[in-house]
Amino acid sequence: MLRNINTNLHKLDNYQNMESTGRKINKPSDDPVGITYALRYRSEIAMNEQYQKNMDTAQASLQHVDTVLGQVGELINRVKEITVQGLNGTNSPTALSAIGQEISQLYNHLVSLGNDQLNGKYIFNGQFTDKQPYTVANAGTEQTDTESIDYKFAAGVTVAVNITGDEVFGVATGSPGDTGDNLFSVFKGLANAFNSNDPNAATPLLESLNSRADKLLNARADIGARTNRLEFIDNRIKDLDLNLNELSGKTEDADITDVIMKLNMSQNVYQASLSVGAKVIQPSLLDFLR
């Protein structure tokens, strides 16, 4: 009888735990097989959440980089416009000097874009995000880090979320791989040419400027392609998260309606077993006479 009472109490306790936690597996002994699946799903859900955090950071980084590249493109277009104006052969020395001064100001702004930061990290210095890549005095000859920053979004799936300064502004002038179109050097050369009233020196620099403009468009296209790829990966991560949570719920979550019904039944059974037990062991007159 006592064993049956304890069994009913144990069942009642289990259903109370299910009701309070909302889970049908609260300890390994509840379902030894189910707990292995539950732990696996929890691990995969946690990993997927980290991939989603990586995705949010990566998308923000690429969007910011694309914005800055757009601003660089606007500077190039403006310099091309006033350079063509300066090469038409009808400008006075004063007008040429004014063009040179404007390009000098645009050069300073270009350097500031080269030193752009996101969340306190420089975006054009490869993996050396804590080091300023360019200075106003020597931006054209300064070498920057060329390593990529790769984010992981699944097993074997990584995407670079940065673009190097060399890809945007060109290899440092005078260094290996120099193609003669370093944007900082071109801007500075054009400013010097017009400030010194020597528009002929600006002609070859205009060709270099056009070359760098084309390469900038290619860089923006690459950023756009990576952004599109991230959108597909993001959808996959979200779908996987829904599937994992659904599987985890089926494995661990309790049917509250069913639990409440069984809890009430267990309470009734337990109360009945106590009542019967009390009657069975109820003392008689002989017990008092002994």
N, C-alpha and C positions, 0 to 999 in steps of 0.2 A: 504493500500500500504506500509506504513512504517513498519507495522507488518511483512509483507512478506519479506521486505528487511532485517529486523533484524533476521528473521528465516533463511534466506539464509546465512547471515553473521555468525550465530551460527553454522550452518552445516560446513561452510568453516573453521571456527576456530577449530572445532572438528577434521576434517580431517588433518589440519595442525599439531595439537598435536599428532595425530596418526603417522604421517610421521616422526616427530622429535623424538618421544620416541620409536617408533617401537612397541607400545602396543595399543590394542584396548580398554583397560580399564585403564583410567588414573585417574578416580575419581569414588567413589561409584555410583553416579547417572548414569554413563555410562552403568552399568549392575549390578543392585543390587544383583541378584542371582549369577552371575559369580564372583563378588568380594569376596563372601564368600568362594567359591572354591579356588580362587586364593590365598587368605590369608592362607587357610589351606595347600595348596601345598607349599607355601613359608616356612611355619613353619616346615613342614616335610622335606623339602630340607635342611633347616638350621640344623635340628637335625641330618639328615643323614650325612651332612658334618662333624659334630662333631664326629659321629661314625667312619667316615673314618679316622679322625685324631687319634682317639683312636686306630684304627687298625694299622696305620703306626707305632705308638709308641710301641704297643704291639708286633708286629712282630720284630721290631728292638731289643726290650728287650729280647725276647726269643732266637733270633739268637745269641745275645751276650752271654747270659747265656750258651747256648749250646757250644759255642766256648770255654768258660772258663772251662766248665765241661770236654771238650776234653783235655784241657791242664792238668787238675787234673788227668785225666786218664793216661796221658803220664808219669806223675810223679810216679803214683802208679806202672806202669809197670816197670819203671826204678828201683825203690826201690825193687820190687819183684825180678828183675833180679840179682841185686848185693847182695841181701839177700841170695838167693839160692846159689850164688857163695861163700858167706861167710860161709855157713853151710856145705860145702862139706868136711870139716875136713882137708884140705891140706894147709890152709892159715897160714902164719906166723903172729905174733903179729903186725908187720908193715903193712901187707896187710889188716888185720882186722881193724886197725886204719884208714887206707886210706878209707875203705868202710864206717866206722863210720863218717869220716869227710865229705864224699860226701853226705851221708844221712842228715847230719846236714845242709848242704847247700841247699839240696832239701827241707828240712823242712822250712827253711827261705823263699824259693820261694813259698811253699805251703801257708804260712801265707799271703804272698803278694797277692796270688790268692784269698784267703778268704776275703781279704779287697778290692777286685776289685770294681771299680766304673764305672757307665755309666752315662754320663752327670752330674757328680759330686755327684751321689747318690750310696751308697753302695748296692750291689745287693744281699748280703747274710745275711742281718739283718732285714728281714721281713719288717714291716712298719716303722722301725726306720732307714730310709735311710740316715739320716744325722749323724749317730753315727757309728764310726768304730767298727766292731764286734770283732776283734781279735788283740792280741798283741803277739810279738815273745816270750815273757817270759811265758805267761799263756794261750796260745791259746787252749790247750787241756781241760782246766777247765772253760773256759768262756762260759756263756750261752747267746744265742742270741734270738731275737724276732722270734716267730714262726707264726706270722700272715701273711696272703697272701695279695697281692695287686691285687685287681680285677678291670678289665676294663669292661665297659658296651658297648655292640655293638648293642643292640636292647632291646625292652621291655622284661625284664625277661631273657636276655641272657648276662651272664658275664663269663669271663675267667681269671684265675689267670695268671699273667705275670711274676711272680717271683718264686723262689724256696728257701727254707730256708737253713741256714747253717747246721742245724741239719740233714736235708735230704741228704746233700752232704758230710759233714765231720763227722757226727755222733753226738749224744747227748754228752754234756760235761761230762767228766769223773767225777764220783762221784755224779752226779746229778740224780734225779728220771728219770727212763727210760734208764739209761746207759746200753748199751749192750756190753761194753768192746771193741768196735772197733772204738773209736774216732780216726780219721785219724791223727790228730796232736799228740795225745798221742802215737799212734803206731809208727809214724816216730821218735819221740823223744826217745821212748823206744829202738827202733832198733839202733839208733845212740849211745845211752849210752851203749848198750850191746856190740857193736863192739869196741867202744872206750875203754871199760874196759876189752877187751879180753875175753868176756864171751858169745860166740856164742850160748851156750845152752839156754840162756835167750831170744834169738831171735826166737827160734822155735815156741812158742805159739803166738808170735806177728805176725809171718808170716800167721798163720791161721786167725788172726784178720784182717790182711791186705787183705787177699782173701775175707773175708766176706764183708769188706767195698767196695772192687772192684765190687762185685756183686750188691751191693746196688746202687753204682754209675751208673752202667749200667741201672738199673731200673729207676733211676732218669732221665737219658738221654732219655730213652724210653718214659717217661711221658712228657718230654719237646717236643719230636718229635710228640707225639700224639696231644698235644695242638697246635703245629705249624700247623699240618695238618688240625685241626678243624678251625683254624683261616683262612686258605686259602679258605675253603668253605664259611665261614661267609663273607670274603672279597668279594668273587664273588657275594654273595647275595646283599651286600651293593652297589656294583657297578651297578648291574642290577636294583636295586630299584632306584638308583639315575637317571639312564637313563629313567626309567618309569615315575618318578615324574617330571622330567624336560620336558618330552614329554607332559604329561598331563597339566603342567603349561603353556607350550607354546601354546597348543590348546586353553586354556582358556583365556590367556592374549595377546599373540603375534598377531600382525596385519599382514594381507596379504599385504605386501608393494605394490605389483603390483596393487592389487585391490584398495588400498588406494590412490595411485597416480592417477589412472584413475578417481576415484570419486572426488578427490581433483580438478583435472582439470575441471571436469563437474561442480563442485560447484563454481569454480572461474568464469566459463562462465555464469552460472545462475546468480551469484551475479552481475557480470558486466552488464548483460542484464537487471536485475531488476533496477540497478542504472540508466541505460540509459533510460529505460521506465519511471522511476520516474522523471527524469530530464525533459523529454518531457511533462509529465502531469502537472508539476508545473511550466512550462516555462512561464515567465511573458509576457503579451500581451501589445499592445499599450494603451489599456484602463487602464491597471495598472499604466502606467506612467502618464496618464491624470487625474487620480483621485487625 
